[in-house]
Amino acid sequence: MATYKSIKYIIPAAVVEHTDSINALSDVDTTTTAPTDGQTLKWNGTNWVPGDLEIAATQKAIFGFGKADSGETNITNIVSSTGVVAADTTGVGTAREAISATGYGEDKAIFGFGNTGSSPYRTNLSNLVSNTGVVATDSTGVGTTKYRLAAACYGGDKGIFAFGSDHNSSSQWTSHKNLVSNTGVVATDTTNAGTARRDLAAASYGTDKAIFGFGDTGSSTNITNLVSNTGVISSDVTGVGTSREKIGASGYGGNKAIFGGSIENDKHKTNLVSATGIVASDVTGVGESRWGYAGSVYGGDKGIFGFGTNNTLKYGMYTEEYGNFVRLISNIGVVASDSTGAGTARDDLGAAGFSLT
């Protein structure tokens, strides 16, 4: 009797769910390694073989919005598939800071929420990004207006915004989530599990799940919350590593993630996240203490941290200085030293991957 299992396969780059008898799939090579339930199969030019998800090396990323010396911006910068950051493009849409961004569909992205710097301050605006990197005009979003939230892709083709600050209640912090469909439609608020907080980060892991981590509840935390491939946010896990806020996160290696960030005047710290969502202890990295930066996957299996703020001692006192630095992340999670990037120095921006073609 044939054994029925759920198989993921690629035609040639899109992941397709298929339930069938392995024995009935005559073009699947099971002679070397038999596929397991949920195994990803890839085309080797002759037949389907068990293996890792094929990664589109042409994937690009986009940094957008944020706060510079002149105030809130709608500047965007495209990151090439080799990690080169392009010069500024003055974007469309309302200039704002403390937003977040995520990919959705197969090859698009969305920026959402944020703070305009003037009344009514918090927004629920969103801006879709096409698979060629074109940022659309504002869409008036649904859900609570908020900022300092995080976002990530889940389920392989959908997005999730969650947590943040609404500044409209005594607690100020929220645990709301807003799911994003694979066509870029933002859903209304749902209250999820987990401690309400802001200034956290999020990234995808395991090819179809996500993780939110760290942030501010009135003091810095190392809380993490896993997101299932159906968009359900788990209850708190007391994380490992230094409690901190205003950090960044990115995917890397095709199915893993990394949190980065610093406590004030300390060296940059990172925490790797395994393909099963386990957060590792601190690794003290290279580069200065920075925060308020964004992270994104690019090139399919690598990541990038970019922009942000540091504290610089001048005339006997610390002052914040915006940066346009970038730190590339290899496909094994090694963070490179700073490079001065193109574009306007700023912090409190968002970033996401797009374009798999």
C-alpha positions in Angstrom: 0.0 0.0 0.0 1.3 3.4 -0.9 2.3 5.8 1.9 0.8 9.3 1.6 2.8 12.2 2.7 2.8 16.0 2.3 5.6 17.1 -0.1 6.9 20.6 -1.0 8.4 20.9 -4.4 9.6 23.7 -6.6 8.4 24.6 -10.1 11.0 26.0 -10.7 11.2 28.7 -8.0 7.7 28.8 -6.5 6.9 26.5 -3.6 3.9 24.3 -4.2 2.1 22.2 -1.6 1.2 18.8 -2.9 -0.2 15.7 -1.1 0.3 12.5 -3.0 1.7 9.0 -2.7 5.5 9.1 -2.8 5.4 5.8 -4.7 3.1 7.3 -7.2 5.5 10.2 -8.0 7.6 8.3 -10.5 9.9 11.3 -11.2 11.0 11.6 -7.5 14.4 10.0 -6.9 14.0 8.1 -3.7 16.9 5.7 -4.3 19.5 7.8 -2.5 17.5 9.4 0.3 13.9 8.8 0.9 11.9 12.0 1.4 10.2 12.5 4.8 6.9 14.1 5.6 7.0 17.7 4.6 10.3 17.3 2.9 11.3 20.0 0.4 12.2 18.5 -3.1 14.1 20.4 -5.8 14.6 19.8 -9.5 18.1 18.7 -10.4 17.5 18.9 -14.2 16.4 15.3 -14.5 14.0 14.6 -11.6 12.9 15.7 -8.2 15.3 15.0 -5.3 15.1 15.6 -1.6 17.0 18.7 -0.7 17.0 22.2 0.6 14.8 24.9 -0.8 16.2 26.4 -4.0 17.1 30.0 -3.2 16.7 32.8 -5.7 20.1 34.5 -5.7 18.6 37.6 -7.4 16.6 38.6 -4.4 17.0 42.2 -3.4 16.0 44.3 -0.3 14.8 47.7 0.4 15.4 50.1 3.3 12.8 52.8 3.7 11.5 55.8 5.7 13.1 56.7 9.0 14.3 59.8 10.8 17.3 61.9 9.7 18.7 65.2 10.9 16.0 67.1 9.0 13.2 65.0 10.5 11.0 62.2 9.3 11.7 60.9 5.7 10.2 58.8 2.9 13.6 58.0 1.4 14.2 54.5 0.1 17.4 52.6 -0.8 17.5 49.4 -2.8 20.0 46.7 -1.8 21.2 44.7 -4.8 21.4 40.9 -4.8 25.1 41.2 -4.0 24.6 43.5 -0.9 25.3 46.9 -2.5 23.2 49.7 -1.2 22.0 52.2 -3.8 21.7 56.0 -3.4 18.6 57.6 -2.1 15.3 57.6 -3.9 12.8 60.1 -2.5 9.8 57.9 -2.0 6.1 58.5 -2.2 3.8 58.4 0.7 3.8 60.2 4.1 7.3 60.7 5.6 7.5 58.9 8.9 9.7 57.0 11.4 9.5 54.0 13.7 7.8 51.9 11.0 8.3 48.3 10.1 8.3 46.3 6.9 7.9 42.7 5.7 7.8 40.7 2.6 4.6 39.1 1.3 3.5 37.1 -1.7 6.4 35.6 -3.6 8.4 38.8 -4.3 6.8 41.9 -2.9 7.1 43.9 0.4 5.1 46.3 2.5 6.0 49.2 4.9 3.5 49.9 7.6 2.4 52.1 10.5 4.9 54.7 12.0 5.1 58.2 13.4 4.8 61.3 11.3 6.4 63.7 13.8 3.3 65.9 13.9 -0.3 65.5 15.1 -1.9 62.9 15.0 1.6 61.4 15.1 0.8 57.6 15.1 -0.5 56.1 11.8 -1.9 53.0 10.3 -0.7 53.8 6.8 0.9 51.2 4.6 2.8 51.4 1.4 3.2 48.4 -0.9 6.4 47.7 -2.7 6.3 46.0 -6.2 8.6 43.3 -7.3 10.7 46.0 -9.1 11.1 48.0 -5.9 8.6 50.7 -6.6 6.9 52.1 -3.5 3.2 52.8 -3.8 1.3 55.8 -2.4 -0.3 55.6 1.0 -3.1 53.2 1.8 -5.1 54.1 4.9 -4.7 51.0 6.9 -6.9 49.2 9.3 -6.2 48.5 13.0 -4.8 50.6 15.8 -2.5 53.4 14.8 0.9 52.6 16.3 4.7 52.8 15.9 7.9 51.1 17.1 6.4 47.7 16.1 8.0 44.8 14.2 7.0 42.7 11.2 8.1 39.5 9.5 6.9 37.0 6.8 5.2 33.8 7.8 3.6 30.9 6.0 5.9 31.4 3.1 3.9 34.2 1.4 2.2 36.3 4.1 3.2 39.0 6.6 2.5 40.0 10.1 2.8 43.3 12.0 2.7 43.0 15.8 3.4 44.7 19.1 4.4 48.4 19.2 3.2 51.6 21.0 -0.1 53.4 20.4 0.5 56.2 23.0 -3.3 56.3 23.4 -3.5 54.4 26.7 -1.9 54.4 30.1 0.2 51.4 29.2 1.2 52.8 25.8 2.4 49.4 24.6 0.3 46.9 22.7 0.3 43.2 21.8 -1.9 43.7 18.7 -1.2 41.9 15.5 -2.3 42.6 11.9 -1.9 39.9 9.4 -1.0 40.7 5.8 -2.5 38.5 3.1 -0.4 37.2 0.2 -2.0 40.0 -1.9 -0.9 42.7 0.5 -4.2 43.3 2.3 -3.7 44.3 6.0 -6.2 42.8 8.4 -7.8 44.3 11.5 -6.3 44.0 14.9 -6.2 40.7 16.8 -4.9 40.6 20.3 -2.2 38.0 20.5 -0.3 36.2 23.2 2.8 37.7 24.6 3.9 40.7 26.6 2.9 44.1 25.1 6.0 46.0 24.2 7.7 48.2 21.6 11.2 48.7 20.0 11.5 45.0 19.2 12.5 43.1 16.0 11.3 40.2 14.0 12.4 37.9 11.2 11.4 34.7 9.5 13.0 31.3 10.2 12.5 27.7 9.2 11.2 28.8 5.7 7.6 29.4 6.9 7.6 30.7 10.5 8.7 33.9 12.3 10.0 35.1 15.6 9.6 38.4 17.5 12.2 39.3 20.0 13.5 41.6 22.7 12.1 45.1 23.0 10.9 47.6 25.8 8.2 47.0 28.3 9.3 50.0 30.4 12.7 48.4 30.7 14.6 46.3 28.2 13.7 42.7 27.7 14.9 39.4 26.1 11.5 38.0 25.6 10.8 36.1 22.3 7.6 34.9 20.7 7.4 32.3 17.9 4.9 32.7 15.1 3.5 29.6 13.5 3.0 29.1 9.8 -0.6 30.0 10.2 0.2 33.4 11.9 -0.4 32.4 15.5 1.9 34.2 18.0 3.0 32.0 20.9 3.2 33.1 24.6 6.4 34.5 25.9 9.6 32.6 26.1 12.2 34.2 28.4 15.0 34.5 25.9 18.7 34.2 26.3 21.2 37.0 25.7 21.3 40.5 26.9 18.0 42.4 27.3 17.9 45.2 24.9 15.6 47.3 22.6 15.7 49.3 19.3 17.4 46.4 17.6 17.3 44.8 14.2 16.7 41.3 12.9 17.2 39.5 9.6 17.0 36.1 8.0 20.1 34.2 6.8 21.0 30.8 5.4 17.6 30.2 3.9 15.9 29.1 7.1 17.6 30.8 10.1 17.5 34.2 11.6 19.6 36.6 13.6 18.9 39.4 16.1 21.4 42.2 16.5 21.8 45.3 18.6 23.5 46.8 21.6 23.0 48.2 25.0 24.2 51.7 25.4 27.9 52.2 24.7 28.5 48.5 24.4 29.9 46.4 21.6 27.4 45.1 19.0 25.8 41.8 20.1 24.0 39.2 18.0 21.9 36.1 18.8 21.5 33.4 16.1 18.1 31.7 15.7 18.1 28.1 14.5 15.9 26.6 11.9 13.7 25.3 14.7 13.4 28.7 16.4 15.9 28.3 19.2 17.6 31.5 20.2 21.3 31.2 21.0 23.3 33.1 23.6 25.1 36.4 22.9 27.9 36.7 20.4 29.8 39.9 20.8 30.3 41.1 17.3 32.3 43.7 15.4 31.5 47.3 15.1 30.3 50.1 17.3 27.2 50.1 19.5 24.3 51.1 17.3 20.5 50.9 17.6 17.4 51.9 15.7 18.6 50.1 12.5 16.8 47.7 10.2 17.6 44.3 8.9 16.6 42.2 5.9 17.5 39.1 3.9 19.0 39.6 0.5 20.5 37.4 -2.2 18.2 34.6 -1.0 20.4 33.4 1.9 22.3 36.4 3.3 21.3 39.3 5.5 22.1 42.9 6.0 21.8 45.3 8.9 21.7 49.0 7.9 21.6 52.6 9.2 20.9 53.4 12.8 22.2 55.6 15.6 25.1 55.6 18.0 26.1 57.6 21.0 29.3 59.7 20.5 31.1 61.5 23.3 31.6 65.1 22.3 32.6 68.0 24.6 32.1 65.9 27.7 28.6 64.7 26.8 27.0 62.0 24.7 25.2 62.9 21.5 23.3 60.8 19.1 24.7 60.5 15.6 22.8 59.0 12.6 24.7 56.6 10.4 24.4 55.1 7.0 26.6 52.1 7.8 25.8 48.6 6.7 26.9 45.2 8.1 26.5 42.3 5.8 25.6 38.9 7.2 26.9 35.8 5.6 24.9 32.7 4.8 26.3 31.1 8.0 25.4 34.0 10.2 28.8 35.8 10.4 28.4 39.6 10.7 31.0 41.6 8.8 32.5 44.9 10.0 30.9 48.2 9.1 30.9 49.6 5.6 29.8 53.1 5.0 26.6 52.8 2.9 25.1 55.0 0.3 22.1 57.3 1.2 21.0 59.6 3.9 22.1 58.6 7.5 19.0 57.9 9.6 17.4 55.6 12.1 14.0 54.1 13.0 13.5 52.8 9.5 12.2 49.5 8.0 13.6 47.0 5.6 12.3 43.9 3.7 13.3 41.6 0.9 11.6 41.7 -2.4 12.0 40.4 -6.0 12.7 36.8 -6.4 12.8 37.0 -10.2 
